[in-house]
Amino acid sequence: MFKYTEADLEAGRQALGGGGVGNPIHMVIDHGEGAVLYDKNQKAYIDCTSQAWSLNIGHSHPKVVANVSEFIKNYSHIRTSFETVPKLLLSKKLAELAPGNLKKVAYALSGSDANEGSVKLAMRNNPSSNTLAVMMDGYHGRSLAMINASWPHPNNRFTAWSAPIQRIPQGYCYRCPYRLSYPGCKLACVDYAKELIVRGASERPYALMMEPMQGNGGMVEYPEGYLPAIRKMCDELGMLLIFDEIQTGFGRMGEWFAADLYKTTPDIMTIGKALGGGFPLFGNLWRSDLNTFSPGDHSYTFAHFPVSMVAALTFIEVMEEENLLENCRKMGGFFTRELKKLQDQYDFIGDVRGPGLMIAIEMVKDKVSKEPDTDIPDVFIKEGLDRGVIFGESKYLHLGNVVKIKPPLVITEQQATQVIEVFKDICDLVKESRK
């Protein structure tokens, strides 16, 4: 499509100004198909990151390519004031898929924007407070507002732009600060969170924003009963509950939404990533009885980008036609069983967790101390690439100790077996290096 030399690519590399959420991977991508990426030398990589957990139906699904290619002959961009058939059909479909009474829909083009939209809705509907409650180690984006609502990182220069934030501890069973175990703990973490809000905040927060399973901050899976207890706490304290389902939504955990899996419906939900079928599309779902946005509250030039909405409608069709929720549950079970076998063999695998294909492997110095080992995930990233598998890691800047396996939901058992074989090879390498 484009003519270029290696010098052109290097010049572009030098011109890039940083940012992102990790060190750049100097691997030029040529194309992708299903769960596999190919670099410009045609080396294949099984993509266990789904490219920031965004490609649940895989790379370049032929039905998405065909529908988008056909549609874009009509028009590309239409601003938000106008109606388009893709926008109206997608809004109808999302209202049908959404849990509970989340029947209202709005759109954005990044997760940060969409999470800010959820916060705006909560502020409109609970105007007596200016404080937002969030979970420790939560992650909600990198805009000025959301960077301060996410887990603190060492070089955050932007706290001056932060609204009042109340952080509460999450239900992190593997690292329970009370040295208790579920269910005997009776969810002491929720009781303590409630006490912190009641006694530790200068004002009662208008909402709690949280991921129903934490992603970037460490892939923390909550115990059964935790989210219903959080729902009850918010109701008792007069706070709205916001679920950030940007990562967990649209099949990643084996159901359309984590809210379905845990049988807990929030008041407001943020959605995105996989929704666009490979195109940028994010948004909000909220209770139909809540106040909606006022004019000027929430609008972006390309927020109603019809091409993304065609891709999103196609994505939902593919999920249903190919029965990918079932494949997610099946392959998630396969990965979890095999990884737990490896957990018994290696002292540095502290925990394996996550339903569906939202899988975390927490690395530790040893299983007794549980001291986080932040060196091991980097080994998996580097050695995985050499062996044709792209692994993910929690946090970034060498701050996380969790290896992530979150491939497209179309992954096959043969591909999953190859991933496990590579994972074990790297485990052997790590074990040998620790002697």
C-alpha positions, 0 to 999 in steps of 0.5 A, spaced: 500 500 500 505 504 501 512 504 499 518 505 504 525 504 506 528 501 512 530 508 513 523 511 513 521 506 518 527 508 523 525 516 522 518 515 524 521 511 530 525 517 532 519 522 531 515 518 535 514 522 542 513 517 547 507 516 551 503 509 551 503 504 557 509 501 556 516 500 553 515 500 545 516 493 542 520 494 536 516 489 531 513 492 525 506 488 524 504 486 517 497 483 518 493 479 523 488 473 522 484 470 528 488 469 534 495 470 530 499 476 528 505 476 523 510 481 523 513 484 516 518 478 516 512 473 516 513 470 523 507 468 527 505 470 534 499 468 538 496 474 541 495 473 548 493 480 549 488 481 544 492 488 542 490 491 549 484 486 550 480 489 544 480 484 539 475 479 542 473 476 535 480 476 533 484 480 528 481 482 521 475 478 522 473 477 514 465 479 516 468 486 519 472 487 513 467 486 508 461 490 512 466 496 513 469 496 506 462 496 503 459 501 508 464 506 507 462 507 500 456 511 502 460 515 507 465 515 513 464 521 518 457 524 520 457 528 526 453 527 532 447 531 531 445 527 525 442 520 525 445 514 522 442 507 521 448 504 524 447 508 530 440 507 531 441 499 530 447 499 535 443 503 540 437 498 540 442 492 540 446 495 546 440 496 550 437 489 549 444 486 551 445 490 557 444 487 564 438 490 568 435 497 567 441 499 563 437 502 557 440 508 555 446 509 551 452 514 549 458 514 545 465 516 546 472 514 542 476 512 548 476 509 555 478 515 558 473 519 555 467 514 556 469 513 564 469 521 564 462 520 561 460 515 567 463 520 572 459 526 569 452 522 569 453 520 576 455 527 578 448 530 575 444 525 578 448 525 585 449 533 586 450 533 593 458 531 593 464 532 589 468 526 591 469 520 587 470 513 591 475 508 587 478 502 588 486 501 590 489 499 584 483 500 579 485 503 572 480 507 568 484 511 563 490 516 562 486 523 561 487 528 566 481 526 570 482 518 570 489 518 571 488 520 578 482 516 579 487 510 577 492 507 581 498 512 582 504 511 579 511 514 580 511 520 575 504 522 575 505 530 574 498 531 574 495 531 581 494 538 581 488 537 576 485 531 580 478 532 583 477 529 590 478 522 590 477 517 596 480 510 595 478 504 598 481 497 599 479 492 594 477 484 595 484 482 594 483 475 597 491 472 595 493 478 599 488 479 604 490 484 609 486 481 615 490 474 614 483 471 613 480 466 607 473 467 604 468 465 606 470 465 613 472 472 612 465 474 611 467 479 606 471 484 612 474 488 606 467 490 604 465 492 612 472 496 612 471 499 605 464 502 608 467 504 615 473 508 611 467 512 607 463 513 613 469 515 617 474 517 612 471 522 607 470 529 608 464 528 604 460 522 602 462 520 595 457 521 590 459 514 586 464 508 587 467 507 580 470 500 580 472 494 575 468 488 576 475 484 575 481 489 576 485 489 569 491 493 569 492 494 576 493 486 577 488 482 574 484 482 581 478 477 581 473 478 587 470 472 591 463 470 590 458 475 594 463 481 593 460 485 588 453 484 591 455 486 598 458 492 594 452 494 591 448 493 598 453 498 601 452 503 595 445 503 596 445 504 604 450 510 603 446 513 597 452 512 592 451 510 585 455 504 583 459 505 576 462 499 573 468 500 568 467 494 564 471 496 558 476 490 559 471 485 562 465 486 557 463 483 551 465 476 552 471 476 556 469 473 562 465 468 558 458 472 559 456 478 555 458 482 561 461 481 568 455 484 571 451 478 568 457 473 571 456 476 578 449 477 578 450 485 580 447 490 576 450 497 577 447 504 576 452 506 570 456 502 566 462 504 561 463 499 555 468 499 549 475 496 547 472 489 544 465 493 542 468 496 536 470 489 533 477 492 531 475 499 531 475 505 536 468 505 540 467 506 547 461 508 551 456 508 557 450 505 559 445 507 564 439 506 568 433 509 564 430 512 570 437 517 571 438 524 569 441 524 562 447 528 559 445 536 559 447 539 552 454 540 552 456 535 557 459 530 553 460 530 546 466 529 541 467 530 534 468 523 532 464 520 538 458 517 533 463 515 528 458 510 523 464 506 521 466 504 528 458 502 529 458 498 523 464 494 525 460 494 532 454 491 530 458 486 526 462 484 532 456 482 536 453 478 530 459 474 530 459 473 537 452 470 537 453 466 530 460 463 532 458 462 539 464 465 542 461 466 549 461 458 550 468 458 546 471 463 551 468 459 557 471 452 554 478 455 553 478 459 559 477 452 563 483 449 559 488 454 560 486 455 568 487 447 568 493 447 565 496 453 569 494 450 575 498 444 574 504 448 573 503 452 579 504 446 583 511 445 579 514 452 580 515 456 587 514 462 583 507 462 581 503 464 586 496 464 584 492 463 577 486 466 577 480 469 572 474 466 569 473 466 562 479 468 558 481 474 563 487 470 566 492 472 571 498 468 573 501 472 579 509 471 580 512 471 587 519 470 590 516 464 593 510 462 595 511 463 603 512 470 603 508 472 597 513 477 595 511 480 588 517 478 583 516 484 578 522 481 574 519 475 571 513 478 567 519 482 563 522 475 562 515 472 559 514 478 555 521 478 551 522 470 551 515 469 549 516 474 543 522 470 541 518 463 541 512 466 538 507 468 543 505 475 546 504 475 553 501 481 557 503 484 564 500 488 569 501 495 570 507 497 566 514 501 568 516 494 571 511 495 577 507 489 576 508 482 577 502 479 573 503 475 567 496 476 563 493 471 558 487 474 554 487 472 547 481 473 542 475 468 544 476 465 537 483 461 540 483 454 538 485 448 543 491 447 538 493 454 539 492 454 547 496 448 547 502 451 544 501 457 549 502 453 555 508 449 552 511 456 551 509 458 558 512 452 561 519 453 557 519 460 560 518 457 567 523 452 566 528 458 564 526 462 570 527 456 574 534 455 572 536 462 573 534 462 580 539 456 582 
